[in-house]
Amino acid sequence: MPSFLASLLAITLVAPAAVQQQPTTPATTAPQAAPQSTDPGATSRPPLPEAANPALPTLFLVGDSTVRNGDATGKGGQWGWGEPLHSFFDPAKINVVNRAIGGRSSRTYITEGRWQEVLDRLKPGDFILLQFGHNDSGPLDDTARARGTLKGVGDESKEIDNPITHKHETVHTYGWYMDEYVREGRAKGATVIVCSLIPRKIWDSDGHVHRNSGEDYGGWAQQIAAREHVPFIDLNEIIGREYDNLGQAAVEPLFADPHTHTSLAGAEMNARAVITGLKMLHPDPLAKFFSPAAADVPDHMEAVKN
């Protein structure tokens, strides 16, 4: 039995404080033929959680709907990994604040001013887990989202007239925006940890889940982390190996839509993968903040099985 399933059978995850008053079971964990998007609209400004105890260090989660889905209450059976991640940290030692927003890219999280809101709350000794890439491949200037970024990690740019904001804008590469997060977060005294994007449920012809490594968003995230000398968690590979070892039938109930958004069980598995990724760092900057729930999470990724 794959390690994460054995672990899930052995323990019961404690619901994170941020969602304890919400239903602990999603409406459905079965894949939906035509799921309704839970992403906030391109011009909406959804309220986001605040630190429960500002005197403590805070771990900020910054990303898209695979980190915080909708209003983080499991609508449509969809959950991001940021909600179950709370249970792996001791609330008496650290705040975990999930400020990810569905539908945002590395570009639009900045241009909408939501990154500035994180910067305004950052203090020395805080932490940031950063994961983008799922929405960066979209068009630069369509009338629906206008959220795409240029591919790669270089200094290329393109001038556009943004039909959403009705403003002229210079669009940069994915790597350029990721650099901004790292440099600005570090300038505030925070530790920034870059994550590769979680894999979609898309299977290659050889029976393995498709990876976003190399010259793709997962590989570019890794290049930025190496270039800026910050920690990197390869969620794309850690989770991809678990999906491969489980097989397509067992992975199916881990998703609440055709290929992108996870069910509660899938989000719990991905949250454990984040903890595994942290434990693989040497040193792990967040180890001293773990709750007892993190004790049995593996400190290595699964071996590849044929």
HELIX and SHEET records of a PDB file:
HELIX    1   1 SER A    3  ALA A   10  1                                   8    
HELIX    2   2 ALA A   17  VAL A   19  5                                   3    
HELIX    3   3 LYS A   75  GLY A   77  5                                   3    
HELIX    4   4 GLY A   82  LEU A   85  1                                   4    
HELIX    5   5 HIS A   86  PHE A   88  5                                   3    
HELIX    6   6 THR A  108  THR A  111  1                                   4    
HELIX    7   7 ARG A  114  ARG A  121  1                                   8    
HELIX    8   8 TYR A  174  ALA A  187  1                                  14    
HELIX    9   9 TYR A  217  GLU A  228  1                                  12    
HELIX   10  10 LEU A  235  LEU A  246  1                                  12    
HELIX   11  11 GLN A  248  VAL A  251  1                                   4    
HELIX   12  12 GLU A  252  LEU A  254  5                                   3    
HELIX   13  13 LEU A  264  LYS A  279  1                                  16    
HELIX   14  14 ALA A  287  PHE A  289  5                                   3    
HELIX   15  15 PRO A  292  ALA A  294  5                                   3    
SHEET    1   A 5 ASN A  95  ASN A  98  0                                        
SHEET    2   A 5 THR A  58  GLY A  63  1                                        
SHEET    3   A 5 PHE A 127  GLN A 131  1                                        
SHEET    4   A 5 THR A 191  CYS A 195  1                                        
SHEET    5   A 5 PHE A 232  ILE A 233  1                                        
SHEET    1   B 2 SER A 157  ASN A 162  0                                        
SHEET    2   B 2 LYS A 167  HIS A 172 -1                                        
END                                                                             
